[in-house]
Protein backbone atom coordinates (compact mmCIF):
# COMPACT_ATOMS: atom_id res chain seq x y z
CA UNK A 1 0.00 0.00 0.00
CA UNK A 2 1.14 3.58 -0.61
CA UNK A 3 2.63 5.12 2.52
CA UNK A 4 1.80 8.49 4.01
CA UNK A 5 3.96 10.81 6.07
CA UNK A 6 4.08 11.34 9.82
CA UNK A 7 6.78 13.71 11.07
CA UNK A 8 8.64 13.18 7.80
CA UNK A 9 8.63 9.41 8.13
CA UNK A 10 6.67 7.07 5.88
CA UNK A 11 3.96 5.11 7.68
CA UNK A 12 1.21 2.90 6.38
CA UNK A 13 -2.06 4.84 6.23
CA UNK A 14 -3.68 2.41 8.66
CA UNK A 15 -2.01 2.15 12.06
CA UNK A 16 -3.07 0.40 15.24
CA UNK A 17 -4.82 2.05 18.16
CA UNK A 18 -3.87 -0.03 21.19
CA UNK A 19 -6.28 1.26 23.84
CA UNK A 20 -8.78 -1.60 23.68
CA UNK A 21 -6.09 -4.06 24.75
CA UNK A 22 -6.15 -2.39 28.18
CA UNK A 23 -9.33 -0.39 28.70
CA UNK A 24 -12.59 0.90 27.37
CA UNK A 25 -14.65 -1.79 25.68
CA UNK A 26 -15.59 -4.42 28.21
CA UNK A 27 -13.59 -7.56 28.97
CA UNK A 28 -9.89 -7.34 28.17
CA UNK A 29 -8.06 -9.98 26.17
CA UNK A 30 -5.77 -12.37 28.00
CA UNK A 31 -2.24 -11.02 28.22
CA UNK A 32 -0.82 -13.73 25.97
CA UNK A 33 -3.47 -12.95 23.36
CA UNK A 34 -2.66 -9.23 23.50
CA UNK A 35 1.04 -9.92 23.07
CA UNK A 36 0.29 -12.19 20.12
CA UNK A 37 -1.87 -9.48 18.54
CA UNK A 38 0.82 -6.83 18.83
CA UNK A 39 3.45 -9.04 17.26
CA UNK A 40 1.05 -10.15 14.54
CA UNK A 41 0.42 -6.49 13.75
CA UNK A 42 4.08 -5.86 13.09
CA UNK A 43 4.35 -9.04 11.05
CA UNK A 44 1.45 -7.88 8.86
CA UNK A 45 3.05 -4.50 8.23
CA UNK A 46 1.46 -2.21 10.80
CA UNK A 47 4.21 0.31 11.50
CA UNK A 48 2.41 2.98 13.54
CA UNK A 49 1.25 2.10 17.05
CA UNK A 50 -0.68 4.50 19.26
CA UNK A 51 -1.00 4.33 23.05
CA UNK A 52 -1.33 6.66 26.06
CA UNK A 53 -0.26 6.74 29.67
CA UNK A 54 -3.87 6.53 30.92
CA UNK A 55 -4.90 3.44 28.94
CA UNK A 56 -5.34 1.01 31.77
CA UNK A 57 -3.44 3.45 34.02
CA UNK A 58 -0.11 2.47 32.48
CA UNK A 59 -1.10 -1.08 31.56
CA UNK A 60 -1.08 -0.41 27.81
CA UNK A 61 2.37 1.14 27.71
CA UNK A 62 3.73 -1.66 29.89
CA UNK A 63 2.16 -4.25 27.61
CA UNK A 64 3.71 -2.72 24.50
CA UNK A 65 7.09 -2.46 26.19
CA UNK A 66 7.04 -6.12 27.17
CA UNK A 67 5.45 -7.47 23.98
CA UNK A 68 7.62 -5.61 21.49
CA UNK A 69 10.90 -5.33 23.35
CA UNK A 70 13.52 -6.02 20.70
CA UNK A 71 11.30 -4.84 17.82
CA UNK A 72 11.33 -1.13 18.65
CA UNK A 73 12.99 -0.17 15.34
CA UNK A 74 10.11 -1.69 13.36
CA UNK A 75 7.41 0.84 14.22
CA UNK A 76 6.59 4.49 14.77
CA UNK A 77 5.53 4.81 18.42
CA UNK A 78 3.13 7.45 19.72
CA UNK A 79 1.96 7.98 23.28
CA UNK A 80 0.18 10.72 25.20
CA UNK A 81 0.07 12.63 28.45
CA UNK A 82 -2.15 15.24 30.06
CA UNK A 83 -5.14 13.37 31.46
CA UNK A 84 -4.76 12.66 35.15
CA UNK A 85 -6.91 10.09 36.94
CA UNK A 86 -6.94 9.78 40.72
CA UNK A 87 -9.61 7.36 41.92
CA UNK A 88 -12.90 8.57 40.48
CA UNK A 89 -11.49 12.02 39.73
CA UNK A 90 -10.39 12.88 36.22
CA UNK A 91 -8.43 16.05 35.49
CA UNK A 92 -6.00 17.59 33.02
CA UNK A 93 -2.43 18.64 33.81
CA UNK A 94 -0.18 19.86 31.01
CA UNK A 95 2.14 21.91 33.16
CA UNK A 96 5.82 21.71 32.21
CA UNK A 97 6.63 19.78 35.40
CA UNK A 98 3.90 17.22 34.71
CA UNK A 99 4.95 16.83 31.07
CA UNK A 100 8.53 16.05 32.08
CA UNK A 101 7.49 13.64 34.80
CA UNK A 102 5.06 11.81 32.52
CA UNK A 103 7.49 11.24 29.67
CA UNK A 104 10.01 9.65 31.99
CA UNK A 105 7.34 7.35 33.41
CA UNK A 106 6.14 6.43 29.91
CA UNK A 107 9.64 5.68 28.64
CA UNK A 108 10.19 3.35 31.58
CA UNK A 109 6.97 1.46 30.92
CA UNK A 110 7.61 1.30 27.17
CA UNK A 111 11.18 0.09 27.71
CA UNK A 112 12.61 2.62 25.27
CA UNK A 113 14.70 5.76 25.36
CA UNK A 114 12.40 7.75 23.08
CA UNK A 115 8.96 7.89 21.49
CA UNK A 116 8.48 9.12 17.95
CA UNK A 117 5.43 11.23 18.73
CA UNK A 118 4.25 12.65 22.04
CA UNK A 119 0.71 14.00 22.28
CA UNK A 120 -0.86 16.45 24.63
CA UNK A 121 -3.98 14.33 25.19
CA UNK A 122 -6.26 17.23 26.11
CA UNK A 123 -5.86 20.97 26.39
CA UNK A 124 -5.10 22.26 29.87
CA UNK A 125 -6.92 25.58 30.02
CA UNK A 126 -5.02 26.58 33.15
CA UNK A 127 -1.70 26.54 31.27
CA UNK A 128 -1.04 28.59 28.12
CA UNK A 129 -0.69 26.22 25.16
CA UNK A 130 2.56 27.99 24.35
CA UNK A 131 4.05 26.96 27.71
CA UNK A 132 3.04 23.33 27.30
CA UNK A 133 4.41 23.15 23.76
CA UNK A 134 7.59 24.86 24.90
CA UNK A 135 8.13 22.15 27.50
CA UNK A 136 7.54 19.49 24.87
CA UNK A 137 9.99 21.23 22.55
CA UNK A 138 12.62 20.84 25.26
CA UNK A 139 11.99 17.08 25.18
CA UNK A 140 12.51 17.08 21.42
CA UNK A 141 15.84 18.82 21.91
CA UNK A 142 16.80 16.23 24.52
CA UNK A 143 15.91 13.33 22.18
CA UNK A 144 13.21 11.90 24.44
CA UNK A 145 10.51 12.57 21.87
CA UNK A 146 10.75 12.82 18.11
CA UNK A 147 7.84 15.18 17.56
CA UNK A 148 4.87 16.92 19.17
CA UNK A 149 1.19 16.11 18.73
CA UNK A 150 -2.11 17.48 19.97
CA UNK A 151 -5.34 15.56 20.59
CA UNK A 152 -8.94 16.80 20.49
CA UNK A 153 -7.99 20.45 19.97
CA UNK A 154 -9.22 23.23 17.74
CA UNK A 155 -7.72 24.82 14.66
CA UNK A 156 -6.98 27.99 16.63
CA UNK A 157 -5.14 26.03 19.34
CA UNK A 158 -3.20 24.17 16.65
CA UNK A 159 -2.07 27.44 15.07
CA UNK A 160 -1.01 28.87 18.43
CA UNK A 161 0.95 25.70 19.19
CA UNK A 162 2.58 25.64 15.76
CA UNK A 163 3.85 29.17 16.28
CA UNK A 164 6.04 27.78 19.08
CA UNK A 165 7.16 24.50 17.49
CA UNK A 166 6.08 22.43 14.46
CA UNK A 167 3.17 20.16 15.32
CA UNK A 168 3.57 16.78 13.66
CA UNK A 169 0.08 15.42 14.30
CA UNK A 170 -3.42 16.32 15.40
CA UNK A 171 -5.45 13.35 16.64
CA UNK A 172 -9.23 13.58 16.75
CA UNK A 173 -12.19 11.26 16.25
CA UNK A 174 -13.21 11.15 12.59
CA UNK A 175 -15.49 8.90 10.58
CA UNK A 176 -18.65 9.34 8.52
CA UNK A 177 -20.62 9.74 11.74
CA UNK A 178 -18.24 12.18 13.44
CA UNK A 179 -17.63 15.14 11.14
CA UNK A 180 -16.41 17.92 13.45
CA UNK A 181 -12.85 17.93 12.01
CA UNK A 182 -14.36 19.11 8.73
CA UNK A 183 -15.30 22.43 10.34
CA UNK A 184 -11.72 23.72 10.49
CA UNK A 185 -9.09 21.26 11.77
CA UNK A 186 -8.59 19.22 8.60
CA UNK A 187 -7.83 22.32 6.59
CA UNK A 188 -5.62 23.81 9.32
CA UNK A 189 -3.60 20.59 9.37
CA UNK A 190 -3.23 20.73 5.59
CA UNK A 191 -2.03 24.33 5.72
CA UNK A 192 0.51 23.68 8.49
CA UNK A 193 1.87 20.36 7.22
CA UNK A 194 0.40 18.54 10.23
CA UNK A 195 -0.74 14.96 9.79
CA UNK A 196 -4.32 14.37 10.87
CA UNK A 197 -4.61 11.11 12.83
CA UNK A 198 -8.18 9.79 12.85
CA UNK A 199 -9.10 7.77 15.92
CA UNK A 200 -12.30 5.70 16.01
CA UNK A 201 -12.39 5.68 12.19
CA UNK A 202 -14.97 2.89 12.26
CA UNK A 203 -17.12 4.82 14.75
CA UNK A 204 -16.29 2.80 17.87
CA UNK A 205 -17.19 -0.40 16.05
CA UNK A 206 -20.54 0.88 14.78
CA UNK A 207 -19.45 1.21 11.14
CA UNK A 208 -17.80 -2.20 11.37
CA UNK A 209 -21.32 -3.51 12.08
CA UNK A 210 -19.96 -4.54 15.44
CA UNK A 211 -22.78 -3.12 17.54
CA UNK A 212 -26.33 -4.30 17.02
CA UNK A 213 -27.99 -4.46 20.44
CA UNK A 214 -26.56 -1.86 22.79
CA UNK A 215 -28.14 -3.58 25.78
CA UNK A 216 -25.56 -6.35 25.38
CA UNK A 217 -22.62 -4.00 25.90
CA UNK A 218 -20.66 -4.72 29.07
CA UNK A 219 -21.36 -2.51 32.06
CA UNK A 220 -17.83 -1.08 31.84
CA UNK A 221 -18.02 -0.41 28.08
CA UNK A 222 -17.47 3.32 27.63
CA UNK A 223 -20.05 3.43 24.83
CA UNK A 224 -22.74 3.07 27.50
CA UNK A 225 -21.93 6.65 28.55
CA UNK A 226 -22.24 8.08 25.02
CA UNK A 227 -25.51 9.67 23.87
CA UNK A 228 -25.51 8.02 20.44
CA UNK A 229 -25.86 4.61 22.09
CA UNK A 230 -28.74 5.41 24.40
CA UNK A 231 -32.25 4.01 24.03
CA UNK A 232 -33.53 7.18 22.38
CA UNK A 233 -30.85 7.62 19.72
CA UNK A 234 -29.65 4.11 18.94
CA UNK A 235 -32.60 2.86 16.82
CA UNK A 236 -32.14 5.71 14.32
CA UNK A 237 -28.38 5.21 14.23
CA UNK A 238 -28.70 1.47 13.72
CA UNK A 239 -30.93 2.13 10.72
CA UNK A 240 -28.11 4.22 9.20
CA UNK A 241 -25.71 1.35 9.79
CA UNK A 242 -28.01 -1.06 7.97
CA UNK A 243 -27.90 1.12 4.86
CA UNK A 244 -24.14 1.58 5.21
CA UNK A 245 -23.69 -2.19 5.28
CA UNK A 246 -25.64 -2.49 2.03
CA UNK A 247 -23.22 -0.08 0.35
CA UNK A 248 -20.26 -2.12 1.64
CA UNK A 249 -21.75 -5.32 0.22
CA UNK A 250 -22.22 -3.65 -3.16
CA UNK A 251 -18.51 -2.72 -3.12
CA UNK A 252 -17.40 -6.22 -2.05
CA UNK A 253 -15.69 -4.86 1.05
CA UNK A 254 -16.58 -5.17 4.72
CA UNK A 255 -18.25 -2.24 6.50
CA UNK A 256 -15.02 -1.55 8.43
CA UNK A 257 -13.02 -1.49 5.20
CA UNK A 258 -15.53 0.90 3.65
CA UNK A 259 -15.36 3.29 6.61
CA UNK A 260 -11.55 3.27 6.61
CA UNK A 261 -11.42 3.90 2.87
CA UNK A 262 -13.83 6.82 3.29
CA UNK A 263 -11.66 8.37 6.01
CA UNK A 264 -8.45 8.01 4.01
CA UNK A 265 -10.10 9.52 0.93
CA UNK A 266 -10.60 12.85 2.71
CA UNK A 267 -6.98 13.91 2.27
CA UNK A 268 -3.46 12.65 1.70
CA UNK A 269 -2.47 14.15 5.04
CA UNK A 270 -4.79 11.77 6.94
CA UNK A 271 -3.91 8.46 8.59
CA UNK A 272 -6.24 6.24 10.62
CA UNK A 273 -5.68 4.19 13.77
CA UNK A 274 -8.54 1.72 14.24
CA UNK A 275 -8.31 -0.16 17.50
CA UNK A 276 -9.30 -3.70 18.29
CA UNK A 277 -8.59 -6.57 20.66
CA UNK A 278 -9.35 -9.09 17.90
CA UNK A 279 -6.64 -10.42 15.61
CA UNK A 280 -9.27 -11.21 12.97
CA UNK A 281 -10.58 -7.64 13.01
CA UNK A 282 -7.04 -6.26 12.93
CA UNK A 283 -6.31 -8.34 9.84
CA UNK A 284 -9.60 -7.26 8.26
CA UNK A 285 -8.80 -3.57 8.79
CA UNK A 286 -5.48 -3.96 6.98
CA UNK A 287 -6.57 -6.35 4.24
CA UNK A 288 -8.02 -3.79 1.81
CA UNK A 289 -5.91 -0.78 2.73
CA UNK A 290 -5.03 -0.35 -0.94
CA UNK A 291 -8.70 -0.13 -2.01
CA UNK A 292 -9.69 3.35 -3.17
CA UNK A 293 -13.31 4.27 -2.59
CA UNK A 294 -15.09 5.45 -5.77
CA UNK A 295 -16.17 9.09 -5.65
CA UNK A 296 -19.82 8.25 -6.17
CA UNK A 297 -19.73 5.77 -3.29
CA UNK A 298 -18.17 8.37 -1.00
CA UNK A 299 -20.91 10.79 -2.02
CA UNK A 300 -23.59 8.23 -1.12
CA UNK A 301 -22.04 7.82 2.32
CA UNK A 302 -21.87 11.58 2.77
CA UNK A 303 -25.58 11.85 2.05
CA UNK A 304 -26.46 8.92 4.31
CA UNK A 305 -24.37 9.55 7.42
CA UNK A 306 -23.45 13.06 8.48
CA UNK A 307 -23.90 15.59 11.27
CA UNK A 308 -27.55 16.07 10.33
CA UNK A 309 -28.59 12.41 10.17
CA UNK A 310 -26.72 10.90 13.14
CA UNK A 311 -28.82 11.02 16.31
CA UNK A 312 -27.14 12.47 19.41
CA UNK A 313 -23.82 14.19 20.13
CA UNK A 314 -20.70 12.04 20.40
CA UNK A 315 -20.05 12.97 24.05
CA UNK A 316 -22.15 13.89 27.06
CA UNK A 317 -21.86 17.37 28.55
CA UNK A 318 -19.10 16.59 31.07
CA UNK A 319 -16.82 14.96 28.53
CA UNK A 320 -17.54 17.62 25.92
CA UNK A 321 -16.29 20.29 28.31
CA UNK A 322 -12.91 18.55 28.48
CA UNK A 323 -12.18 18.85 24.77
CA UNK A 324 -11.28 21.84 22.62
CA UNK A 325 -12.62 20.79 19.22
CA UNK A 326 -15.03 22.86 17.18
CA UNK A 327 -18.70 21.88 17.27
CA UNK A 328 -21.48 22.21 14.77
CA UNK A 329 -24.03 24.83 15.69
Order of alpha helices (4+ residues) and beta strands (2+ residues): beta-beta-beta-alpha-beta-alpha-beta-beta-beta-alpha-beta-alpha-beta-alpha-beta-alpha-beta-alpha-alpha-beta-alpha-alpha-alpha
